[in-house]
Amino acid sequence: MKLLVRNLSRATTEQDLRTLFAAHGKVTTCNLVLDKETGLSKGFAFVEMPNDIESRGAIKALNQTSVDKSKIRVKYADE
């Protein structure tokens, strides 16, 4: 399942996200969206987890939690 992670701190890296979500199951991809001109994070990312039960658990556990001093929002990405 593809998850959308929003309201990320500019300091949060792809590796930080991969580690955060891997605690809840297998992560197949993690893509932090970067600004093409500055190379800085745009504050959101996509994380793919192949197991539906694990992805639901990650949403429940991580949505509205604080990561790098930002309260993140996690939900299923619209396909």
N, C-alpha and C positions, 0 to 999 in steps of 0.2 A: 504494500500500500504506500502511496506517495503522500507524505505529510508536508504541510506548510508550517514553517516556524517563523513567526513575526515578532517585531519589536526587539530585535537583537541589539546588544551593545556593539558599537563599532570595534571594540576590542576582542569580541568573540571570534574565534577562528573555526575553520572547518574541522580541524582536529578536536577542538573543544566540543563541538556538536556531536561528532562521531563518538567520542568517549561518553558523552552525556546519554545519547540514545542507545549505545551498545550495552549499557547497564540494564536495559529493558528488553533486549533481544538482538537478533542479527540485523546489521545495517548493510544494505547492498551499495547504496550511493549516498553521498552527502555533498550538496552543491550550495555553497554560500554565494549569493548573488553580489557581484562587484560592479561598481560604477566604471564604465569603460574609460572615462577621461582621467579619473583620479586613482583608480585601482583600490579605492576604499569600499568597505562593505556598505550595501544599501540598507542593511538592517533586517534582511529576511533571507531564508534559505529553504531548500527542499531536501527532505530526508526520505529515502525509500527503505522500507522494511518489508520483507516478503511474507512474513507471518501476520495474519490479520489479528490474532489474539495478542501478539506482542505489540503490534502498532496501537491497538486500542489501549493496552496497558500503559504504553509510553505517553499517549495523549492524556490519559487520566492522571498519571503521575507528574507530568511535566508542565501541563497547561497552567498558566498563572503562577509559575514559580520564578524565583529570582535567579538570574544567571548574569554574572558580571554587572551587578547592580541594576539590571533591567528586568522587569516582569515580562517574561515571554508568553506568547500565545501559540498554542499548537493545535492544529486541526487537520482533517483530511484535505488534501489539495483538490480543487476542482479540476477534473480532467477534461 
